[in-house]
Amino acid sequence: MTRRTFSYLAAAAPLLGQYRPIRAAMVGSGHGHAASKAKTLRMMRGQFELLGVCRPNPEEPVLRDQIGELPTLDYAAVLKDPSIEFIAVEGADAAENLEWAQQAIDAGKWVHLDKPPGANLAGLKKLLDEAARRGRIVQMGYQWRYHEGMQAAMEAARRGWLGRVYRFRASIDKPIDAAERKHLAKYRGGMMFSEGCHLIDRATALLGKPTKVTGFIRHHSPIADGLADNSLVVLDYPNAVAEISLAGFDPLGNQHRYVEILGTNGSAKAQPFAPVRLTVELKQAAGPYDAGVQTRVPPGASSGMPYAPDFVEMAGVIREGVKPTYSAEHDLMTQAVLLEACGML
């Protein structure tokens, strides 16, 4: 267990230690985050008891090699079991995930829904409305909501340390194999739909709802599979622009990922994402930062389990009525921006 993960669990322990662990199940196993989230839930034994994984789609992996033995559960039985309060939805297909999440909410469960949350905006609105009616929440699984480097960059922007913010820009490039290409090509937005949603969520969290959304969704590979594998999204705001790019060709793409916020007093850039680093360049000193260029490791950053903060917050919501960091209104607006950017709305 890393220092970062330990600190999350230690901070939550006094709040939640008086309660029994939350009985949880996972539905779906084909999502790229499924194994890591199962590992995290198993590690958080004081707060969650992960009972097993449901695989309504038998073509999805068993995950035994990644997480060890974990019982296979019947989803219909899980939905009927009142002792199971929390369901993490981790299937490979966005449309299936939205359907499984709706079934969980209809059964009165709390839900963690991995990205992207379906491809049907009306379906997502129905899900969120029903969750609110039942006094439940659907927590979206955007990977970098609690990333220390991005949080520090956004704090610098929100506190005015960067001056007036005029641009947000971010990029994810990674090489993808034929099997992943085939899977991602199912949806018109391709890689932007599946991976760029993380960055659109970060842009809307900082700048809000854009006044205009423009997507350049392109297929530039010699492989004739139709996958949108080289894309750019531009979000217009009254006094700022957000630029989000994504491609499937860079052999060293993980090293080149970044989120950068620029203002009239300087910039803050999270790069690389792991290990976490933040580079700040200011004309005039502001907040904790000096004038000039400085690269720092944000407080609490390490190579720990990236999903612990999500589940710590969810435990607080379930047991203590903690207000979620992100509202249903934000999640629905972000999904509308994503679908419009991808030409899927």
N, C-alpha and C positions, 0 to 999 in steps of 0.2 A: 504494500500500500504506500503510495507516495504522500509527501507532505501536503500537497494540495488536496488530495482526496481525503486524507485524515482530517484536515482542517474543516472541510465541509461537514463531515460526519460528526466531528467533535462539537461544532457550533450548533448542530441540530439536536444533539443528544439531550441537553437539558430541557428543551422544548417538548420533545417527543418521547423521551424515555419512560414516561409514565404510562404510555399506551402499548398495547400488544402490536406486533408487526402487522402491517397491512398485507393481507393475502392478495397475491397478484398472479396474473397469467399473461402469457404473450400469445398473440394470434398472428400467424404468418412468420416465416423464417427466411424469406428470400431477400429482404432489404439489406443493403450494404451495411447498415448500422445494427442489424438484429443481434449478431453475436456479441458485440461490444455492450449493447444495452442489457442483454441477458446476464453478462458477466457483472455489470455494475449492480443490477438488482440483486444478484446472488451475494455480492460483496456487502451490500447494505442490510445485513441480516437483522440488525436492531430495528430497522424501519420497515423493511419489506420481507415477505416470505414468497419467493417465486416458486409456484407449485409445478409449473411445466409449460410446455409450448403446444399450442393447437396448430394443426396444419390442414385447414380446409382444402387447400390446394396441395395434393400429395406430391406434385412435382417439385415443390420447394425443399431445400436441404434440411436434413435432420439436425445439423449443427453439432453433432457429437464430437467431431474432431476439434472444434473451436472452443466449446464450453464444457465438454465432458457429458456424463450421463444426466439427462433431465427428462422427466416423464413426458410422454405424449398424451395430451388431453383432448377430449371431445369438446368442440366449441359450444355446441348446443347445451351440453351439461354444465359447462362453465357459466354460461349466461343464466342458467336457472339456479345456480348456487349462490344464495344470498351472502355467504361468508366471503366470497371473492369480490373485493371492492374495486380493484384497479386492473385495467387491461392495457397493455402496450401493444399497439398495432404496427406490425413490422413485416408486412408482406412485400413482395417484389413489385406488384402492380398497383398504381395509384388508385385506379377505379375500384379494385377489390378492397383496398384498405379503407376507402370511404364507406363502402357497404358494410364492412366488418365493424367499423367505428360506430355507424348508425345502429347496428344491432346491439352493440355494447351500451350505448347511451339509452336506447329503448329499454334495456334491461336494468337501468339504474346504476350503471358502473361509471367510475371515473376513467378517463381515457387519455393516453398519450398516443398521438397520431403522427407517425413519421412523415417526412416530407417526400414529395409535395402532397398536400392534403386533397388528393383527387384531382380530376380534370373537369369537374362540373361545379360551377359557382353556386347555382341554385341548390345543389345537393349539399354543399358545405354550409350554406346558410341554414338549410333545414336542420342539419346536424347541430350547429351552434345554437339555434333557437330552441331546439328540443332539450339540449343540455341545460340551457338557462332555465327553462320551464321546470326542469327536474331538480334544479339546485346543484348541478354538476358542471364541470368544465372539461373542455377538450384542450389539452396542452399540445401545441405543435412542436414537432421534433426538428426545428431548424438548428443545425449543429453548432453555430457559433454565437448563439445568444449570450452565452456566459464566457466567451473567450476573453481572457484577461487583456490581451493586446488590443482587441477591438473595443472592449469596454473602456480602456484607458484613452484610446483615441477619441471615442465619442464623448467621454467626460471632458476632454480638453476642448472639444467643439462646443458642447452645451454650456460650459462655464465661461465661454468667451475668451479663453486663453489663446485661441488661434485667430482671434479677431472675427470679422464677419465672414462666415463660411460661404463660399461661392461654388465649391465643387466637391463632389464625392466620386471617387473612382475605385474600382475593384476588379480583380481578374482571378479566374481559376482556369488553368490549363493542365491537362493531364493526358497521357497516352491511354487509349482504350482498345481492348482486343475485340475480335470479331463477335464473340458471344455477347459482350456488353453492348456493342453497337446495335446488334439485332434487337436487344431488349429495349434500348433507349429510342430506337426508331419508331416504336409503336405510336408515339405522340408527336404531333407536328413540331412542338417546341424542342424536341430532342434533348440535347445536353443542357440548354438553357432552362428548360422545364424541370429537369431532374436535379441539376446541380446549381444553376444560376439562381434558383429560388432562395438559397441561403443568403446570397448577396443582395438580392432585391429586398429581402426582409431586413437586412442591416440598413439599407438606404432609406426605406420607409420608416424604420424605427427612429432614425435621426431627423429626417426631413419631412415626414408625413406623406400625405396623399399628393401625388404629382398632378400638375395641371394638364400635362400631355405625356403620353407614353409612345415611344417609337422603337420598334424592334426590327433589327436586321438579322433574320434567322436564315442561315445559309448552310448549304451542303457543299463542301470543298474537297472532299476526299475522292481519290480515284475509285474507291469501292462503291459500287452502284447499289447502295442499300437505302438511299434517301435520307439518312440520318442528318439532322441539323447539327453539324459538328464544328461550326465556326460562326459565332454569333455575337452581336453587340446590341445592348439595350440602352437607350437614352431616356432618362426621366427629366422632364422640365418642371422647374419650380419658379415662382415669381422672381427670386434673386439667386438661384443656384441651378446647377445641372448635376445629375448623377449619371455616370458612365459605367456600365457593367459589361465586361467581355468574358468570353469563355470559348475554349477550343479543345479539340481532342488530339493534338499533334505533338506538343512539346514533350520530348523525352525526359526532361528535367522539370516538368511542370510543377511538381509539389514544392520545389525550391522557389519558384517564381510567383506563387500566389501572394496577393496582397490586398489590403484595404487601406485606402489613403483618403484623408480629409484635408482640404486646403482652405485656408482663410487669409484675410488681409494681414495677419501678423505672422503667418507661417503655416506649417503643416505637421500632421501626425500620421505615421504610417506603420501599420501592423504587418511585419514581414521578417522572417517567415512565420507561418502559423504555428509550426512546431520545429524546434523549440521556440517558445513564445518570445518575441522581441518587438519593441516599439521604438521607432526612430522619430524624434521630434526636432524640428528645425524652426526656430523663432527669430524674428527680427529684434523683439524686445522680450525680456524675461517675463514670464507670466505663470501664476500658480506655482507648482513645484519645479518648473522647468527654467533653465538658464537661457540666455540668448545664445544663438548658434546651434550647432548640430550636436545631438546627444542620443545615444542608443541605450535603452534600459530594459531590464527584465521587470515587468510590472509586478507589483506585490501579489503573492499567492500563485505566481505562474510556475508550472512544472510540467512534466510529461504525464501527469496523472490521468485518471479516467475522465474523459471529457463530458460524460453525461451525468455525473453525480449531482451537479447543481440543479439540473432539471428535476431529478427525482427527489432531492431534498426539498425543493419548493413544493412539489406535488404532495409530499408527505405533510408539509405544513398546511397546505390547502385542505387536505382531507381531514386532518386531525385537529387543526386549530382555526380553520376558517381564514387562513392567510390570504390576502388579496393577491392574485396572480400578477406577475410583472407585466404580462402582455394581455390586453383585452381581446375579447372576441371581435370587437369592431376593428381593431388593428389587424387581426388575422384574416378577416374577411376582405378588408381593403387590400392587404398585401397579395392575397390570392387573385383578386381582380386585376391588380397591376401585372402580376405574373402571366395570367392567361391572356391579357391584352397584348403584352410584350411578345408573347409566343404566337400570336395570331390564332388563339384558341378560344376566344371569348365571342 
